[in-house]
Amino acid sequence: MKTLKFTENLVPLVLSGKKYTTWRLFDDKNLQEGDEIDFVNASTAEKFAHAYITKVIEKPMSDVKDEDFEGHEKYDSNEQMYKTYSDYYHQPVGPDTVVKIIWFELIDHAK
């Protein structure tokens, strides 16, 4: 089963349905539409949900539009966005970095 980690502050947003997209860089899992995946709290390593990928698109970060932020957290600037993802992935991220935007629906969540 493929898994995706979420920082602890994002877990409640996913569970409430406010967050229904996730952005991933350097995808080593080959995430695709139709995949079922487990969501894991990055801080505790506990599974908190099971989901179904409904749509996937890839584009350079410089091509991200306002509609791509629907169901996703927003950033004050592109520089803040690049820094956030550089911190997540421990490598440089910039306008040419390809982002995989993944839409999902929760199937169930841990009690």
Stockholm file with secondary structure:
# STOCKHOLM 1.0

chainA/1-111         MKTLKFTENLVPLVLSGKKYTTWRLFDDKNLQEGDEIDFVNASTAEKFAHAYITKVIEKPMSDVKDEDFEGHEKYDSNEQMYKTYSDYYHQPVGPDTVVKIIWFELIDHAK
#=GR chainA/1-111 SS CEEEEECGGGHHHHHHTSCCEEEEESCSSCCCTTCEEEEEETTTCCEEEEEEEEEEEEEEGGGCCGGGGTTSCCCSSHHHHHHHHHHHHTSCCCTTSEEEEEEEEEEEECC
#=GC SS_cons         CEEEEECGGGHHHHHHTSCCEEEEESCSSCCCTTCEEEEEETTTCCEEEEEEEEEEEEEEGGGCCGGGGTTSCCCSSHHHHHHHHHHHHTSCCCTTSEEEEEEEEEEEECC
//
